[in-house]
Amino acid sequence: MAGDFEQPTRRVVDRLAADLTTGSGTRMILSTMPEVREASLKVAKSAQRLLSIFTHDLEPLVYGEEPFLEAIKRLVLARSYAKVRVLLADPSRAMVDNNRFLALARRLTSCIDMRSMSPEYSTSAGAFIIADDRALVYRLQADRWDGISDMNDPGVVRRYLNFFDEVWQTGMQESQMRQMLM
C-alpha cells in the first residue's frame, strides 16, 4: 500500500525538481514573512508597466510597509501608463484594518485599480504578486509564508497572469471600496 502512494509522489517531486533546474536561475524558495516581504518588494521595484496583486486582505505586513508603498508610488508617478491592479477576496478586512495601501490607493485612484473577487474565485487559497510579465512571488496558501519567487520566468508568470486576468474580468468593484477610494 505504501508503495502505491510513494510512486505518484515521487513523480510529482521529480517534475518539480525538473522545473526548478530548467527555470531561469532566479527562483528562490520562501518560508518566512521577511523573505516574502523582501521578495514582494523586489518584484514591485522591477515593474515597468503593470503590477498585479492577488490577495485575500492586502496583507499589511507585506503590502502596507513603507518601502513597498514607496515602490508603488515610484512606479505609477514615474510612468503615466503604469497601472497597479489588486484583486481582494475579503475587502472588508482590508478596510477595517485601516490598511496603508488603501490610503495610497485613495490618493492615486487613476493608477491603482481594485476589485473584489467574484464568489466563485474568492475561495482560491493562494496569493501572488506579478510584475509585468516576468517576475512573480507566489504562495500556495495565503495564510502561510511558504512560497516561491522568480524574477525572470515569463512562462510561469504568464499562467498566473492569465488566471489573474480571468478573475479580474469577473471581479466587482464594491461600492464600499469605491467610496473609500474617493
C-alpha positions as CSV (number, residue, x, y, z in Angstrom):
1,M,0.0,0.0,0.0
2,A,2.8,2.5,0.9
3,G,4.4,1.7,-2.5
4,D,1.3,2.9,-4.3
5,F,1.5,6.3,-2.6
6,E,5.2,6.7,-3.0
7,Q,5.3,6.3,-6.8
8,P,3.0,9.2,-7.7
9,T,4.5,11.4,-5.1
10,R,8.0,10.6,-6.4
11,R,6.8,11.6,-10.0
12,V,5.5,14.9,-8.7
13,V,8.7,15.6,-6.8
14,D,10.8,14.7,-9.8
15,R,8.7,17.0,-12.0
16,L,9.1,19.9,-9.6
17,A,12.8,19.4,-9.4
18,A,13.0,19.4,-13.2
19,D,11.0,22.7,-13.3
20,L,13.5,24.2,-10.8
21,T,16.5,23.1,-12.8
22,T,15.2,24.2,-16.1
23,G,13.9,27.6,-14.8
24,S,15.5,31.0,-15.1
25,G,18.0,30.5,-12.4
26,T,16.4,33.3,-10.4
27,R,13.9,31.1,-8.5
28,M,14.0,31.2,-4.7
29,I,12.1,29.2,-2.1
30,L,10.5,31.4,0.5
31,S,9.5,30.3,4.0
32,T,9.2,33.3,6.3
33,M,7.3,36.6,6.3
34,P,10.5,38.7,6.0
35,E,11.5,36.6,2.9
36,V,8.1,37.1,1.3
37,R,8.1,40.8,2.2
38,E,11.6,41.3,0.6
39,A,10.8,39.2,-2.5
40,S,7.5,41.2,-3.0
41,L,9.3,44.4,-2.7
42,K,11.9,43.2,-5.2
43,V,9.1,42.3,-7.6
44,A,7.4,45.6,-7.2
45,K,10.6,47.5,-7.8
46,S,11.1,45.5,-11.0
47,A,7.8,46.5,-12.5
48,Q,7.8,48.9,-15.5
49,R,4.2,48.9,-16.7
50,L,1.9,46.7,-14.6
51,L,1.8,45.3,-11.1
52,S,-0.9,42.7,-10.4
53,I,-1.7,41.6,-6.8
54,F,-3.9,38.7,-5.9
55,T,-4.5,38.7,-2.2
56,H,-7.1,37.9,0.4
57,D,-6.9,41.1,2.5
58,L,-4.0,43.3,1.3
59,E,-1.7,41.7,3.9
60,P,-0.4,44.8,5.8
61,L,2.9,43.0,6.8
62,V,3.7,42.8,3.1
63,Y,1.8,45.4,1.1
64,G,1.4,48.0,3.9
65,E,5.1,48.5,4.6
66,E,6.7,51.9,3.7
67,P,9.3,50.5,1.3
68,F,6.6,48.7,-0.7
69,L,4.4,51.7,-0.8
70,E,7.3,53.8,-2.0
71,A,8.0,51.4,-4.8
72,I,4.3,51.6,-5.8
73,K,4.5,55.4,-5.8
74,R,7.7,55.4,-7.9
75,L,6.1,53.1,-10.4
76,V,2.9,55.0,-11.0
77,L,4.3,58.5,-10.7
78,A,7.3,58.0,-12.9
79,R,5.3,56.4,-15.8
80,S,2.0,57.8,-16.9
81,Y,1.0,54.5,-18.4
82,A,1.8,52.4,-15.3
83,K,-1.0,50.6,-13.5
84,V,-1.4,48.6,-10.3
85,R,-4.3,46.1,-10.2
86,V,-5.4,44.5,-6.9
87,L,-7.8,41.6,-6.5
88,L,-9.2,41.1,-3.0
89,A,-11.0,38.0,-1.7
90,D,-12.1,39.8,1.5
91,P,-12.1,43.6,1.0
92,S,-14.0,44.3,4.2
93,R,-11.0,43.1,6.3
94,A,-8.6,45.4,4.4
95,M,-10.9,48.3,5.1
96,V,-11.4,47.5,8.8
97,D,-7.7,47.2,9.4
98,N,-7.1,50.8,8.1
99,N,-4.6,49.5,5.6
100,R,-1.9,51.9,4.4
101,F,-2.1,50.5,0.9
102,L,-5.8,51.6,0.7
103,A,-4.8,55.1,1.8
104,L,-2.3,55.2,-1.1
105,A,-4.9,53.9,-3.5
106,R,-7.3,56.6,-2.3
107,R,-4.8,59.2,-3.4
108,L,-3.9,57.5,-6.7
109,T,-7.2,56.3,-8.0
110,S,-6.3,56.8,-11.6
111,C,-3.3,54.5,-11.3
112,I,-4.4,51.8,-8.8
113,D,-7.5,49.7,-9.6
114,M,-9.0,47.4,-7.0
115,R,-11.7,44.8,-7.4
116,S,-13.2,42.2,-5.1
117,M,-13.1,38.6,-6.4
118,S,-16.4,37.1,-7.5
119,P,-17.7,34.4,-5.1
120,E,-16.6,31.6,-7.5
121,Y,-12.9,32.7,-7.1
122,S,-12.9,34.1,-3.6
123,T,-12.1,30.7,-2.1
124,S,-8.8,30.4,-4.0
125,A,-6.3,29.7,-1.4
126,G,-3.2,31.2,-3.0
127,A,-1.7,34.7,-3.1
128,F,0.7,36.3,-5.6
129,I,2.2,39.5,-7.0
130,I,3.3,39.8,-10.6
131,A,5.4,42.5,-12.2
132,D,4.8,43.0,-15.9
133,D,5.1,39.6,-17.5
134,R,8.4,38.5,-15.9
135,A,8.6,38.5,-12.1
136,L,6.4,36.6,-9.5
137,V,6.1,35.9,-5.8
138,Y,3.6,33.0,-5.3
139,R,2.3,31.3,-2.2
140,L,0.1,28.3,-2.5
141,Q,-1.8,29.2,0.7
142,A,-2.3,32.9,1.6
143,D,-2.3,32.1,5.3
144,R,1.2,30.7,5.2
145,W,4.5,32.3,4.2
146,D,5.8,29.3,2.2
147,G,6.2,30.1,-1.5
148,I,8.5,30.9,-4.4
149,S,9.9,33.9,-6.0
150,D,11.2,34.2,-9.6
151,M,12.4,37.4,-11.2
152,N,12.6,36.1,-14.7
153,D,10.3,33.3,-15.8
154,P,7.8,34.6,-18.4
155,G,6.3,31.1,-19.0
156,V,5.2,30.5,-15.4
157,V,4.3,34.2,-14.9
158,R,2.1,34.1,-18.0
159,R,0.0,31.2,-16.5
160,Y,-0.6,33.2,-13.3
161,L,-1.3,36.4,-15.2
162,N,-3.9,34.6,-17.4
163,F,-5.6,33.4,-14.2
164,F,-5.5,36.9,-12.7
165,D,-7.0,38.4,-15.9
166,E,-9.8,35.8,-15.8
167,V,-10.6,36.6,-12.2
168,W,-10.2,40.4,-12.9
169,Q,-12.9,40.2,-15.7
170,T,-15.4,38.6,-13.3
171,G,-14.5,40.8,-10.3
172,M,-16.6,43.5,-8.9
173,Q,-15.7,46.9,-7.6
174,E,-17.7,47.1,-4.4
175,S,-19.5,50.3,-3.6
176,Q,-17.8,50.4,-0.2
177,M,-14.4,50.1,-1.7
178,R,-15.2,52.7,-4.4
179,Q,-16.4,55.2,-1.7
180,M,-13.4,54.6,0.4
181,L,-11.0,55.2,-2.6
182,M,-12.7,58.5,-3.4
